[in-house]
Amino acid sequence: MVISGLVFQCDPARVEAVAARLAGVPGLSDITPGGRPGYLVGVLESPGTEASVRTLDHVRAIPGVYSVLPAYIQSVEEDRT
């Protein structure tokens, strides 16, 4: 599993619409204002690196999203015993 803390830079005029779209993306959670106009932060949990990349590509294509920056990334091996 890959857990990422993300910063989303968005069009300030569209930040509420972007937040609503992000809230509907599977694996994304805790979408909150980032402290400055046009910024949001959130957490992405995905089963692996490839899934993370696919989700990030999808999120970057949302109208009003300028960039997605990782603030934290951790790969966690699941206990399969």
C-alpha positions in Angstrom: 0.0 0.0 0.0 1.2 3.5 -0.8 0.1 6.4 1.4 0.6 9.9 0.1 0.0 13.4 1.6 -0.8 15.7 -1.3 -1.0 19.4 -1.9 -3.4 20.5 -4.7 -2.8 23.9 -6.3 -6.1 25.0 -7.8 -7.8 27.9 -9.5 -9.1 29.9 -6.4 -12.4 30.6 -8.2 -13.0 26.9 -8.6 -11.6 25.5 -5.4 -15.0 24.4 -4.0 -15.9 22.5 -7.2 -12.4 20.9 -7.2 -12.8 19.9 -3.6 -16.1 18.2 -4.4 -14.6 16.3 -7.4 -11.6 15.2 -5.3 -13.9 14.0 -2.6 -15.4 11.6 -5.1 -12.1 10.1 -6.2 -11.6 6.5 -4.8 -8.6 6.4 -2.4 -8.6 10.2 -1.7 -9.7 11.3 1.7 -9.4 14.2 4.2 -9.7 16.9 1.5 -9.4 20.2 3.4 -8.3 23.8 2.7 -4.6 24.2 2.5 -4.3 27.5 4.4 -3.9 29.7 1.4 -6.5 30.6 -1.3 -6.4 28.0 -4.1 -4.8 25.3 -2.1 -6.2 22.0 -0.8 -4.6 19.1 1.0 -5.5 15.5 1.1 -4.5 11.9 1.7 -4.2 9.2 -1.1 -4.2 5.5 -0.2 -3.6 3.1 -3.0 -2.7 -0.5 -3.4 0.6 0.3 -5.1 2.8 2.7 -7.0 1.0 2.1 -10.4 -2.4 2.8 -8.9 -1.1 6.0 -7.3 0.3 7.2 -10.6 -3.1 6.5 -12.3 -5.0 8.4 -9.6 -2.6 11.3 -9.8 -2.9 11.5 -13.6 -6.7 11.4 -13.2 -6.7 14.2 -10.6 -4.4 16.4 -12.7 -7.0 16.3 -15.5 -9.7 17.8 -13.2 -10.7 21.3 -14.5 -9.3 23.9 -12.1 -6.4 21.7 -10.8 -3.1 23.4 -11.6 -0.7 21.0 -9.9 -0.5 18.1 -7.5 2.5 18.0 -5.2 3.5 15.2 -2.9 4.3 16.3 0.6 4.7 12.8 2.0 4.9 9.3 0.5 5.2 6.0 2.3 5.1 2.5 1.0 3.7 0.1 3.5 4.0 -3.6 3.1 0.9 -5.4 4.3 1.3 -8.3 6.6 0.0 -11.4 4.7 0.2 -13.9 7.6 
